[in-house]
Every structure is written in structure tokens, then in C-alpha cells.
Amino acid sequence: MPRRLLMFFVLLLGWAEWEHWRSSRRGMGARPGTTGTGEAIVVLGYRNGGSRANFVNRWRVRAAVRSQAPGPSRLVLCGGPVGGPEPEAALMARYARSRGYRGRLVLETESRSTWENVLGAAPLIEDADRIKIVSNSLHAEKARYYLRRHRPDLAERLVPAKDYRIGELLMLKPVLAVLGKRRLRRLRRS
């Protein structure tokens, strides 16, 4: 591999890591609750065409599970039947249980977009002290932006999830960063 191409590749991967790290920390709330009701971890679904959770949805469930803090917690799985006959939320719930997750699961099974994920999840997370949104970092930032537009009171309870890890999904991050930044830019202009 020529040296210039290698340098470009290394810089591209570094830029993508930086963008994902920054995005994973933007849009958080200033006032997490203190009533003791615990946290709600909202997992955004990704178009799923089969009868089992696809790679992206499996990764998001694993990221949600590792995002749990000690104390009361629940996973709020979002996604309707977008790419196939079964809701993405149900596929993710089945995957979580097959991996040994025994905590509380709440399913939102009607949404067909990120905006609808946020609208559908809002009534399911109203009582949570802390709210975490799990997806790839830039997509989660988009959902946090939507939550702030729709329910600023809930957005004040947003805290970081553990969906960003350095080196994880390394080869996908440049593509996700480019697409995510483009979508966030369009969203902020509208």
C-alpha cells in the first residue's frame, strides 16, 4: 500500500473516531432527575428484514446492556415492522433475552423512523430520572435533538450511554460519520 494512501486511511479512521467521540457527548441534559425511578435506555431500531435481529440491532442491544448503571433500569426497544413483518423492537427483545438479559424490557412497536422512535418512546420514559439513547453516536445525537424539540423537559434528563468505544466498528465509522454529519446538518438547517 503506497504511503500516501496509508496516511489517508489512518487520518480518515482518526477523523471518524473523533467525530463519533464528540457526538457521543453532545446534546446531554443539565438536570438528571433524583426521584429514584432509575434510568430508561432507549434503543433505536435499524431496518430489519429477517426473523432475527440483524448485525446493527444486535450491536445496539449489547451497547444498551453495557450502558446500564447500578439501580433501577429498563431497556426501551424501539422499532416497528419497517423491513419485514415483525417489529424491530420484538426482534431486539428476543435477542436480549437469548443473550441472558433478565432486566425489564419495554417495547415500542409502531415507529418507522427516528422521529417516530422518539415520539413513541416519550410516554414510556416520562418517569425516568436518567435517559440514555443508544445507537451509533451520530444517530443517537440526532435522536437527542429530536427529543429536545419534542419534549425539552425529558431532554434535560439525557445522560451519555456507552455506545461509543474507541476502535469498535472501526471500518464502519467513517461511513456512519459522513452520513450522520450530513443528516445532522440538514436537520439543523430545517
C-alpha positions, 0 to 999 in steps of 0.5 A: 500500500503506497504511503500516501494512501496509508496516511489517508486511511489512518487520518480518515479512521482518526477523523471518524473516531473523533467525530463519533467521540464528540457526538457521543457527548453532545446534546446531554441534559443539565438536570438528571432527575433524583426521584429514584425511578432509575434510568430508561435506555432507549434503543433505536431500531435499524431496518430489519428484514429477517426473523432475527435481529440483524448485525446493527440491532444486535450491536445496539442491544449489547451497547444498551446492556453495557450502558446500564448503571447500578439501580433501577433500569429498563431497556426501551426497544424501539422499532416497528415492522419497517423491513419485514413483518415483525417489529424491530423492537420484538426482534431486539427483545428476543435477542436480549433475552437469548443473550441472558438479559433478565432486566425489564424490557419495554417495547415500542412497536409502531415507529418507522423512523427516528422521529417516530422512535422518539415520539413513541418512546416519550410516554414510556420514559416520562418517569425516568430520572436518567435517559440514555439513547443508544445507537451509533453516536451520530444517530443517537445525537440526532435522536437527542435533538429530536427529543429536545424539540419534542419534549425539552423537559425529558431532554434535560434528563439525557445522560451519555450511554456507552455506545461509543468505544474507541476502535469498535466498528472501526471500518464502519465509522467513517461511513456512519460519520459522513452520513450522520454529519450530513443528516445532522446538518440538514436537520439543523438547517430545517 
